[in-house]
């Protein structure tokens, strides 16, 4: 109650006849959430716009897909997360365009109706989406992992593959169902590859009568010469050795040229194309900006890179539009990595400077400076790699640091407690409780 009374008192500071400054935040991910939190005590009216009603802890999506964590442990309703922020209104809609001259964001509600949201300050925090490098037709057979729906779809494909292999009469079909191909050797690809091997070797042990899940084949395709390239040579080599010890087959220096329901075609560095039969193909190879980023760039004349990231000034504003700030993954500044920490820090920075502007501070904001808190990737039980500045950790110690990092950033006390309990069960026994999956109906039901 004390928090509520304090917030209401702050909101009541403005005279009744004064309209508060309108701040629209597009995106409810880490950047949008931290921007809203930074504005909690500001005399502004905040509208947080997102096409989903929840805030997603995206770094743990693969654990939802693998059956370790439930949806509720990595996704929290935005209204619940921001319930004490009485100057914030959450709106379920997708931003479709920006009129920079009139200062209006156009959006579409789930029922197709249109909205026009006027703003005095605009914070764009829309993140990135999966990229298939011009081959969007691959998406039907090789889902990415950017949303909660993606994770649940991948969970269905993974566990269903073992069920289909169990009843397959033809040995070749059985081998195809027991072959899993992952495209992309970044953190998500590495983490998923390790999880599939753990599922096959431990979780499903002695559960089937016809097949031996441990015989499942996991292929990891990467275009460069190493996995986890951003972690530096020592950690990439350790990660590669760990994956190979788990039974993951690394196919480096390769490019996928075709994907269908029965496998993928891969071009290696000597120009040879090889066909790999696999009923489950997962795509973790690239990202691109959503359409609203291109619309904003057109409306403001901002520059974008090949992936659609918007070039910003050192204070995260757009040239000629000091009222518009771009944050998180969709922001192109100093080649910062697409990490949750970058999104959190840029969102908080943007929110603070809007607050300072409203409060009448005349001092020019300092340029944004990213505090590098490191990178981490979980490979399997008791093994992870962590890079914090010059400190490189791997194995069990890296795994402990990985646990602490993710517990610290999980949104909500209930999420932390639930994650600890789920991890304890999985790490102690290999069992996974979150293995339920739905079955698609109709013509697509037979596809991988």
Residue pairs with C-beta under 8 A, 6 or more apart in sequence:
3 84
4 84
4 86
7 40
7 41
7 84
7 85
7 86
7 87
8 86
10 41
10 43
10 87
11 43
11 86
11 87
13 43
14 20
14 43
20 43
20 44
20 45
20 87
21 43
21 44
21 45
21 120
21 121
21 358
22 44
22 45
22 47
22 118
22 119
22 120
22 121
23 39
23 44
23 45
23 46
23 47
23 119
23 120
23 121
23 122
23 123
23 354
24 46
24 47
24 49
24 105
24 117
24 119
24 121
24 122
24 123
25 32
25 35
25 36
25 46
25 47
25 48
25 49
25 123
25 125
26 32
26 49
26 50
26 95
26 105
26 122
26 123
26 124
26 125
26 126
26 292
27 49
27 50
27 124
27 125
27 126
27 127
27 328
28 48
28 49
28 50
28 52
28 54
28 55
28 78
28 90
28 125
29 55
29 56
29 58
29 125
29 126
29 127
29 328
29 343
30 58
30 328
30 340
30 343
30 344
30 347
31 123
31 125
31 127
31 327
31 328
31 329
31 343
31 344
31 346
31 347
31 350
32 48
32 50
32 123
32 125
32 327
32 328
32 347
33 55
33 78
33 81
33 82
33 347
33 411
34 343
34 344
34 345
34 347
34 348
34 351
35 123
35 125
35 327
35 347
35 348
35 350
35 351
35 354
36 46
36 48
36 82
36 85
36 88
36 351
37 82
37 85
37 348
37 351
38 347
38 348
38 350
38 351
38 352
38 354
38 355
39 46
39 85
39 87
39 88
39 351
39 354
39 355
40 84
40 85
40 87
40 88
41 355
42 87
42 354
42 355
42 358
42 359
43 87
43 358
44 87
44 121
44 354
44 355
44 358
45 87
45 89
46 85
46 87
46 88
46 89
47 88
47 89
47 91
47 117
47 119
48 78
48 82
48 88
48 89
48 90
48 91
49 91
49 93
49 95
49 105
49 107
49 117
50 78
50 90
50 91
50 92
50 93
51 92
51 93
51 94
51 110
52 92
52 147
52 148
53 77
53 78
53 79
53 90
53 92
54 75
54 76
54 77
54 78
54 148
55 75
55 76
55 77
55 78
55 81
55 411
56 74
56 75
56 147
56 148
57 74
57 75
57 409
57 410
57 411
57 415
58 146
58 340
59 340
59 406
59 409
60 69
60 73
60 74
60 406
60 410
60 419
61 74
61 145
61 146
61 148
61 150
61 151
61 188
62 145
62 151
62 188
62 191
62 192
62 195
63 69
63 74
63 195
64 70
64 71
64 73
64 74
64 148
64 151
64 152
64 155
64 434
65 145
65 150
65 151
65 152
65 154
65 155
65 158
65 192
65 195
66 155
66 158
66 192
66 195
66 196
66 198
66 199
66 432
67 155
67 159
67 199
67 203
67 432
67 433
67 434
67 435
68 195
68 422
68 423
68 426
68 432
68 434
69 418
69 419
69 422
69 434
70 418
70 422
70 433
70 434
71 148
71 151
71 152
72 415
72 418
73 415
73 418
73 419
73 422
74 148
74 415
75 148
76 411
76 412
76 415
78 90
79 90
80 412
81 411
81 412
82 88
82 90
91 107
91 115
91 117
92 109
92 110
93 107
93 108
93 109
93 110
93 115
94 107
94 108
94 292
95 105
95 106
95 107
95 126
95 292
96 106
96 107
96 108
96 291
96 292
96 295
97 105
97 106
97 292
97 295
97 299
98 104
98 105
98 106
98 122
98 292
98 295
98 296
98 299
98 300
99 105
99 106
99 299
100 296
100 299
100 300
100 321
100 324
102 118
103 118
103 119
103 120
103 122
103 323
104 116
104 117
104 118
104 119
105 116
105 117
105 119
105 122
106 114
106 115
106 116
106 117
107 114
107 115
107 116
107 117
108 114
108 115
109 115
119 323
120 323
121 323
121 324
121 325
121 354
121 357
122 323
122 324
122 325
123 325
123 327
123 347
123 350
123 351
123 354
124 292
124 293
124 296
124 310
124 324
124 325
124 326
124 327
124 330
125 327
125 328
125 330
125 343
125 347
126 289
126 290
126 292
126 293
126 328
126 330
127 146
127 290
127 328
127 329
127 330
127 343
128 146
128 287
128 288
128 289
128 290
128 307
128 308
128 309
128 329
128 330
128 338
129 144
129 146
129 287
129 288
129 289
129 290
130 139
130 144
130 145
130 146
130 150
130 283
130 286
130 287
130 288
131 285
131 286
131 287
131 288
131 307
132 138
132 139
132 142
132 144
132 283
132 285
132 286
133 285
133 286
135 259
138 256
138 259
138 283
139 283
140 447
141 259
141 260
141 261
141 281
141 447
141 448
142 183
142 259
142 264
142 281
142 282
142 283
143 150
143 153
143 154
143 157
143 282
143 283
144 150
144 282
144 283
144 284
145 151
145 154
145 188
145 192
145 282
145 284
146 287
152 437
152 438
154 192
154 282
155 434
155 435
155 437
156 437
156 438
156 439
156 440
157 280
157 282
157 448
158 180
158 196
158 199
158 280
159 199
159 435
159 437
160 437
160 439
161 177
161 178
161 180
161 279
161 280
161 448
162 177
162 178
162 200
162 204
162 208
162 211
162 213
162 216
164 177
164 279
165 174
165 177
165 178
165 210
165 211
166 208
166 209
166 210
166 211
167 210
168 174
168 177
172 277
174 211
175 217
175 277
176 262
176 263
176 277
176 278
176 279
177 279
177 280
178 211
178 213
178 215
178 216
178 217
179 216
179 217
179 219
179 263
179 276
179 277
179 278
179 279
179 280
180 196
180 216
180 217
180 218
180 219
180 278
180 280
180 282
181 219
181 221
181 263
181 264
181 276
181 278
181 280
181 281
181 282
182 189
182 192
182 193
182 196
182 218
182 219
182 220
182 221
182 281
182 282
182 284
183 189
183 221
183 256
183 264
183 281
183 282
183 283
183 284
183 285
184 221
184 222
184 283
184 284
184 285
184 286
185 220
185 221
185 222
185 224
185 226
185 227
185 228
185 229
185 250
185 252
186 227
186 228
186 229
186 230
186 284
186 285
187 228
187 375
187 377
188 284
189 220
189 222
189 227
189 282
189 284
189 285
190 220
190 227
190 228
190 239
190 243
190 377
190 379
191 377
191 378
191 379
192 282
192 284
193 218
193 220
193 243
193 246
193 248
194 242
194 243
194 246
194 248
194 378
194 379
194 380
194 383
195 380
196 216
196 218
197 216
197 218
197 246
197 247
197 248
197 380
198 246
198 380
198 381
198 430
199 213
199 432
200 213
200 214
200 215
200 216
200 218
201 213
201 214
201 246
201 247
202 430
203 430
203 431
203 432
203 435
204 213
205 213
205 214
205 430
207 213
217 249
218 247
218 248
218 249
219 248
219 249
219 251
219 276
219 278
220 227
220 243
220 248
220 249
220 250
220 251
221 251
221 254
221 256
221 264
221 266
222 250
222 251
222 252
222 253
222 254
223 253
223 254
223 255
223 285
224 252
224 253
225 252
225 253
226 233
226 236
226 237
226 240
226 252
227 236
227 239
227 240
227 243
227 250
227 252
228 235
228 236
228 239
228 377
228 385
229 236
230 337
230 375
231 239
231 375
231 377
231 385
231 387
231 392
232 387
232 392
234 392
235 385
235 387
235 392
235 394
238 385
238 394
238 395
239 377
239 379
239 385
239 394
240 250
242 379
242 380
242 383
242 394
243 250
243 379
244 250
246 379
246 380
251 266
251 268
253 268
253 269
254 266
254 267
254 268
254 269
255 266
255 267
256 264
256 265
256 266
256 267
256 285
257 265
257 266
257 267
257 273
258 264
258 265
259 265
259 281
261 279
261 447
261 448
262 277
262 278
262 279
263 275
263 276
263 277
263 278
263 279
263 281
264 275
264 276
264 278
264 281
265 273
265 274
265 275
265 276
266 273
266 274
266 275
266 276
267 273
268 274
279 448
280 448
281 448
286 307
287 307
287 329
287 338
288 307
288 308
289 304
289 307
289 308
289 309
289 310
289 330
290 308
290 330
293 304
293 308
293 309
293 310
293 330
294 304
294 308
296 302
296 310
296 324
296 326
297 303
297 304
297 310
300 318
300 319
300 320
300 321
300 324
301 319
301 320
302 310
302 311
302 312
302 318
302 319
303 310
303 311
303 332
304 310
304 311
304 332
305 311
305 332
308 330
309 329
309 330
309 331
309 332
310 318
310 326
310 330
310 331
310 332
311 332
311 333
312 318
312 325
312 326
312 331
312 332
312 333
313 319
314 333
314 367
314 368
315 325
315 353
315 365
315 366
315 367
315 368
316 325
316 326
316 327
316 331
316 333
316 346
316 349
316 350
316 353
316 368
317 323
317 324
317 325
318 324
318 325
318 326
325 350
325 353
325 354
327 343
327 346
327 347
327 349
327 350
328 342
328 343
328 346
328 347
329 338
329 342
329 343
331 346
333 368
334 370
336 342
336 370
337 375
339 375
340 409
341 371
341 372
341 373
342 370
344 409
345 368
345 370
345 371
346 368
346 370
349 368
353 365
356 363
356 365
372 388
372 389
373 388
373 405
374 386
374 387
374 388
374 389
374 391
374 405
375 386
375 387
376 384
376 385
376 386
376 387
376 398
376 401
376 402
376 405
376 406
377 384
377 385
377 402
378 384
378 399
378 402
379 385
381 399
381 426
381 427
381 430
382 395
382 396
382 399
382 427
383 394
383 395
383 396
383 398
383 399
384 393
384 394
384 395
384 398
384 399
384 401
384 402
385 392
385 393
385 394
385 398
386 392
386 393
386 394
386 398
386 401
386 402
386 405
387 393
388 401
393 401
403 423
406 419
407 416
407 419
407 420
410 416
410 419
422 433
422 434
425 431
425 433
426 432
439 445
